[in-house]
């Protein structure tokens, strides 16, 4: 009689854990998605005021939000191409400078309440 020899199963290897850089990338991506959603929500909630300020009809006003979404959709793949062209550091500096500039310009248009 011969006994069948069975090998003991190998101990399970623990799954590799993500490092801090991976978690930072996930957090940055999540924050970016949140900001995009927040921006379109701001545009939609301010739409009646924007329409009144520029004298747009209801139909023309919907093009404001649509134009924002179209610009965002165009910029998503363009951002990847520009990052490869300019390098990550230069691209982020330019984008941050433009964001700051246009934020200041938006604030400059706010009415001055006495």
Helices and strands as residue ranges (DSSP letters): H 20-54, H 58-86, H 88-108
